[in-house]
């Protein structure tokens, strides 16, 4: 891809900074963190200091003051080395912070966004439930209005940062009779489950945030991939949430989180693209040094064809993802383009990581090389932020609307 098509000099500088950080700080520990299923607290602190946890937010809100394309570059480049670090940036920024930035009051923004954008605490998005996955309108968590507060009961499942996070945007039903128009959003706070680690590194906990009684993390998921990313249940038992923590207008939660998910799909496309590109680079490197039958295996035409296909598809993925990001940055409609980018790049990540393992042969099936971890990390990209099937539904509906217009 011609860098000048989407990138300014500032974007190129951001890309070089993130590449250096990923190579020097993330790559040496990625396999060990994956093996231990350990959250990367030391690197979280460094990422906060570099501004990677608040890339697109204004400096007066504690962010880096950069644009949306710079944010996608950060996810893309990080994912080339470790998807767990990349999803931390993406989930924290798009899912945990952006709803407050876009739908919050000035008071809510000033209260919560600087803590998130600076990386002092981590954020998350409480949407998915046991019976509300692809059918996100099937939310069963309830919020009942009392005098000056809401009482929230229910639970959420598969929440990134559910354990380690402290600030969450949570959806709950405020009016059962209105269907999806009866779903609202709330800002909720709890202490991190890893207080000792947070104290050790100096980020991750802010004592000024109220610990809402009855709000806690549940089971931590043990996953195939993204093992250095925290994924946990959220549980709400008669949690009293102040009325001023209602995010946006009552009943607008569904509309707002659909907008949030649109943007999240571009982020997951960037992560998927990074995984594909990282695996491709590993395969290329290995193919030029591994010798069989007296010559580097890259000289075999069958392998050249496979790597040529990967390179071509990665190039296509770059255009899809960065075009969707450009549309979002320009304030233009991007729902269809985000779904296309997410669908293509997530399935590309799966194809490319499998081919990278094949190139490595038996070594690719061991943990001596990063491609097996990349393959495990790639699978969730076809599921999270809307499955591949849901992306196809979104695209088809967009096509029908365009035809009608």
Secondary structure, 3 states (H helix, E strand, C coil): CCHHHCCCHHHHHHHHHHHHHHHHHHHHHHHHHHHHCCCCHHHHHHHHHHCCCCCCCCHHHCCCCCCHHHHHHHHHHHHCCCHHHHHHHHHHHHHHHHHHHHHCCHHHHHHHHHHHHCCCCCEEEECCECCECCCHHHCCCEEEECCCEEEEEEEEEEEECCCCCCEEEEEEECCHHHHHHHEEEEEEECCCCCHHHHHHHCCCCCCCCCCCCCEEEEEECCCCCCCCCCEEEEEEEEEEEEHHHEECCCCCHHHHHHHHHHHHHHHHHHHHHHHHHHHHHHHHHHHHHCEECCEEHHHCHHHHHHHHHHHHHHHHHHHHHHHHHHHHHCCCCCHHHHHHHHHHHHHHHHHHHHHHHHHHHHHHHCCCCCHHHHHHHHHHHHCCCCCHHHHHHHHHHHHHHHHHC
